[in-house]
Amino acid sequence: MRRFPDPDPGNPDHRSPTSYLLWLAAYQRNALFAGALYGIVHVVAQALVPAAVGKAIDTGIIARDQRALLLWGGAVVVLGVVQATAGILRDRAALTTRLGASYRTAQHIARQAARLGAALPKRVAKGEIVNAGVVDIGRLGDALAETARGSGAIVAIAVVAAILLHTSWQLGLVVLLGVPLMVGVVSLLLRPLHRRQQRLREQQAELTGRAVDIVSGLRVLRGIGGEEVFADRYRADSQRVRAAGVAVARVEALLDGAKVLLPGLLTTVVVWLGAHYVATGRMGAGQLVAFYGYAVFLVDPLRRLTNAAGRLTQGHVAARRITAFLALRPEFAPSAVAPAPYQGPAPLTDPASGLTVAPGRFTAVACASPADAATLAARLGRYTDSAVTLGDTPLADLPPDEIRRRILVADNDDRLFAGPLREELRGRGSDAEVGGRGRDVALDGRGRGVGLVGRGSDAVLERAVDAACARDIVEALPDGLDDLVEESGRNFSGGQQQRLRLVRALMADPEVLILIEPTSAVDAHTEARIAHGVGELRAGRTTLVFTTSPVVLDRADHVVYVQGAKAVAQGSHGDLLTDVRYRSVVAREETE
């Protein structure tokens, strides 16, 4: 099957909301064409019903011709069957179009989120992503699906106008003039509707973002007594969204009223003229019934036409937000250079700070400012552009997949995902991946160390649980490792989540493991056990821990002190305690 190319946000032709809607329409062209075709057949069959009824009255009932009555009665039945069949097929094609456009856009959003990576939280609010993935994709699908009904409505109006012109040019002229007039009146309401929907969409994204922040930080808010403050802010924001929603509803109410009033006025005019022509003998009774049927029939396509216009307006607003998100670029472009052959564990060096992490050792870094720890970890993990090297190879020359496979940065913002705890902690590791050679460390086909043999096995998982001092957490669960993790790990306390995240990082067993304050939420006794367990489990592997805990620092093979984003001192924990700057940070002493 030929794959239709994805839109390129870097191409100016794909940046506008209209171009994105057209791209989706082209991607769904088969279903879109089928829906429009079935929609046209449906409304044409429906439009011919009044003509058949009028003929049955004139040539069958009034003329007392039973054969003609049966003929035209049968025509009404056939038209009804065609109408019903085409309607079912139209709705099926419209559903295919709706789901295809929605899911395709959801794929683009997910792919873009993965492409932005660590830059995503800095570039886009959480609420924006939630709204795009829930509300906007549905509106895009609805906008395209409505084209089947909209195209059918246009053809229906044209067919009815042609029939009326053939029968009575005056009535046909009324329809031909009345329909554009109604479309013009409706279009006057679409512009303010578009503006207000855009404003509502932006405020909904802000409100959703605040709700996500409150839910994710509820435990912290309760700890500091901040629930009422954030509740008041959310209440004020929700009132602004409500006011924006009411403003949209006002215009939509006028639009809905116009959908009923304007077709009703046109129907009244057509029926009045038709009755006048019957009274003057210019038209038969059957033709009057047919004209009344046309007038009543016109209400439905006109309503569908205005509905399609409203849906397209909403889709345009949604497409504007989605194209703005798809146009975002990562902070730096991934390397296209093929990685050099693996030469074994190598030092990780950051020239900007002077920090060098020796291979195969447990290194701890104490930072005077927590911001320095986050900055250095982002550089070393290639989450920001930098001159960091792994051995003689700049990270900028390595593909992202290679970097993520060899270097893992784990911090306290990482989340636990819902599902069985065993699978959540075990991750993607498996015996098949590492060969199951029966040694503590396995080698791949190029002689590269890939970590613990059987890293996905239960035995290794048990070792990682003990190393992270998480045994008590597992034993407290009714089903142990087979118990379920709730969304974001909310069934665990902050300290429990921190230890479980550490188990997951240990199970990944990368060449370089970078941990940011992995013991900040546990007591000193547990801290000492974790430092000892991690050191033993990661023996011979490169481990870097950003921490100011004296317990962890004392267990490290090498300690580096960072101040002002520069490595200013290094040695053992005991040796560095003679440095007043280091001692003031680690021992929490006050300096003059």
Secondary structure, DSSP 8 states (H G I E B T S, - for coil): --------TTSGGGTSHHHHHHHHHHHTHHHHHHHHHHHHHHHHHHHHHHHHHHHIIIIIIITT-HHHHHHHHHHHHHHHHHHHHHHHHHHHHHHHHHHHHHHHHHHHHHHHHHHHGGGHHHHS-HHHHHHIIIIIHHHHHHHHHHHHHHHHHHHHHHHHHHHHHHH-HHHHHHHHHHHHHHHHHHHHHHHHHHHHHHHHHHHHHHHHHHHHHHHHTHHHHHHHT-HHHHHHHHHHHHHHHHHHHHHHHHHHHHHHHHHHHHHHHHHHHHHHHHHHHHHTTSS-HHHHHHHHHHHHHHHHHHHHHHHHHHHHHHHHHHHHHHHHHHT---SS----S------SS--EEETTTTEEE-TTSEEEEEESSHHHHHHHHHHHTTSS----EETTEEGGGS-HHHHHHHEEEE-TT----SEEHHHHHHTT--HHHH---SSSEEE-TTS-EEEETTTTSHHHHHHHHHHTT-HHHHHHSTTGGGSEE-GGGTTS-HHHHHHHHHHHHHHH--SEEEEESTTTTS-HHHHHHHHHHHHHHTTTSEEEEE---HHHHHH-SEEEEEETTEEEEEE-HHHHTTSHHHHHHHTT----
